[in-house]
């Protein structure tokens, strides 16, 4: 296996996910960490930074397609997903990314043609279809990357199990976060977000966690008069929630069973928008939940 030395030609490499999605729903994961979810009609072409999901060693890009309810559960003709992990210099232009890992998925094709068009050199191993039905197609591809980042704290956490005890203890942390937001306690909110802010700072080549808080916009909606915090207890009483494990069992979050949304959200009545607050946690060796993303 040839290793991609991602930091050889870049002093401050920035890793991004570039995607082109048409006629299908899509979930894209990097190292079993959800990095993009798409459930809109039409075509979407964009990119988003994903350095905090890069690990040192073999990295796995996974793409799941699924028909949209709006399309009567059928893929549109010529539906496709192209997902590419790229690297560029931190201050470089977005279109300067060098592809490292790529999948092109055509879920309406015959099974032996699902991945037709994936570029051979963008991944150490051939792309593989893990599942293919009328309801979903899952494909993955792998390549080795020498990460410029330190080993992430969550990589040395406990393997988390899907148990009622873990759900209850993690939900208690969500309630603590909600209470701090509801009280407008910025100092407490910042303390709760500190580990995640430190990770984000390092992923974007900063040392001080204050830069991570800036990237995350920690507590940014607390004093915004157009946004108000939704009632978490009402959501918990009306919807069913579950603990979702990812990152190969090292990360967890709580999500609505049906819509896969967080129980903490802000609402903007003026423009009729909802901002669901996303959280990811690992469990350290002391058995404590720590927010990490």
Long-range contacts (C-beta under 8 A, 24 or more apart in sequence): 1-58, 1-124, 1-125, 1-144, 2-124, 2-144, 3-144, 3-145, 3-146, 4-100, 4-143, 4-144, 4-145, 4-146, 5-146, 6-54, 6-87, 6-100, 6-145, 6-146, 6-147, 6-148, 7-146, 7-147, 7-148, 10-87, 10-88, 10-89, 10-90, 10-148, 11-89, 11-90, 12-89, 12-90, 12-91, 12-148, 12-205, 13-51, 13-87, 13-88, 13-89, 13-90, 13-148, 14-49, 14-51, 14-87, 14-88, 14-89, 14-90, 14-92, 14-204, 15-49, 15-50, 15-51, 15-54, 15-85, 15-86, 15-87, 15-100, 16-47, 16-48, 16-49, 16-50, 16-85, 16-86, 16-87, 16-88, 16-94, 16-97, 17-47, 17-48, 17-49, 17-50, 17-83, 17-84, 17-85, 17-86, 18-46, 18-47, 18-83, 18-84, 18-85, 18-86, 18-97, 19-44, 19-45, 19-46, 19-47, 19-81, 19-82, 19-83, 19-84, 20-44, 20-45, 20-80, 20-81, 20-82, 21-45, 21-80, 21-81, 21-82, 22-76, 22-78, 22-79, 22-80, 22-81, 23-71, 23-75, 23-76, 23-77, 23-78, 23-79, 23-80, 24-65, 24-66, 24-67, 24-68, 24-75, 24-76, 24-79, 24-80, 24-81, 24-107, 25-65, 25-66, 25-67, 25-68, 26-63, 26-64, 26-65, 26-66, 26-81, 27-63, 27-64, 27-66, 28-61, 28-62, 28-63, 28-64, 28-81, 28-83, 29-60, 29-61, 29-62, 29-63, 29-64, 29-246, 30-54, 30-59, 30-60, 30-61, 30-62, 30-85, 31-55, 31-59, 31-60, 31-247, 31-248, 32-60, 32-62, 32-246, 32-247, 32-248, 33-246, 33-247, 33-251, 33-280, 34-246, 37-260, 39-68, 41-68, 41-70, 41-71, 47-86, 47-94, 47-97, 49-204, 50-85, 51-149, 51-203, 51-204, 52-152, 52-199, 52-200, 52-203, 52-293, 54-145, 54-147, 54-149, 54-203, 55-145, 55-147, 55-152, 55-155, 56-145, 56-146, 56-147, 56-149, 56-151, 57-144, 57-145, 57-147, 58-124, 58-142, 58-143, 58-144, 59-85, 59-101, 59-142, 59-143, 59-144, 59-145, 60-140, 60-141, 60-142, 61-85, 61-101, 61-102, 61-103, 61-123, 61-140, 61-141, 61-142, 62-138, 62-139, 62-140, 63-103, 63-105, 63-138, 63-139, 63-140, 64-136, 64-137, 64-138, 65-105, 65-107, 65-136, 65-137, 65-138, 66-135, 66-136, 67-134, 67-135, 73-135, 75-107, 75-108, 77-108, 78-106, 78-108, 79-106, 79-107, 79-108, 80-104, 80-105, 80-106, 80-107, 81-105, 81-107, 82-117, 84-122, 90-204, 90-205, 100-143, 100-145, 101-141, 101-142, 101-143, 102-141, 103-127, 103-139, 103-140, 103-141, 105-137, 105-139, 107-132, 107-137, 114-139, 115-139, 149-202, 149-203, 150-202, 152-199, 152-292, 153-195, 153-199, 153-282, 153-284, 153-290, 153-292, 154-247, 154-250, 154-251, 154-282, 154-290, 154-292, 155-250, 156-285, 157-250, 157-282, 157-283, 157-284, 157-285, 157-290, 158-250, 158-282, 158-283, 158-284, 158-285, 158-287, 159-249, 159-250, 160-243, 160-245, 160-249, 160-250, 160-251, 160-252, 160-282, 160-283, 161-249, 162-243, 162-245, 166-243, 166-252, 166-283, 167-241, 167-242, 167-243, 167-254, 169-289, 170-243, 170-252, 170-253, 170-254, 170-281, 170-289, 171-241, 171-254, 173-281, 173-289, 173-291, 174-232, 174-254, 174-262, 174-263, 174-264, 174-279, 175-232, 177-264, 177-277, 177-279, 177-291, 178-229, 178-232, 178-263, 178-264, 181-219, 181-222, 181-229, 181-264, 182-229, 184-222, 184-223, 186-219, 186-222, 189-218, 189-219, 189-222, 190-218, 190-219, 192-291, 193-218, 193-219, 193-291, 195-290, 195-291, 195-292, 196-280, 196-291, 196-292, 196-293, 199-292, 199-293, 200-293, 221-266, 221-275, 226-268, 226-270, 226-271, 227-266, 227-267, 227-268, 227-275, 228-266, 228-267, 228-269, 229-264, 229-265, 229-266, 230-264, 230-265, 230-266, 230-267, 230-274, 232-263, 232-264, 235-263, 235-265, 236-263, 239-263, 246-280, 247-280, 247-282, 250-282, 251-280, 251-281, 251-282, 251-292, 251-293, 252-280, 252-281, 252-282, 252-283, 253-278, 253-279, 253-280, 253-281
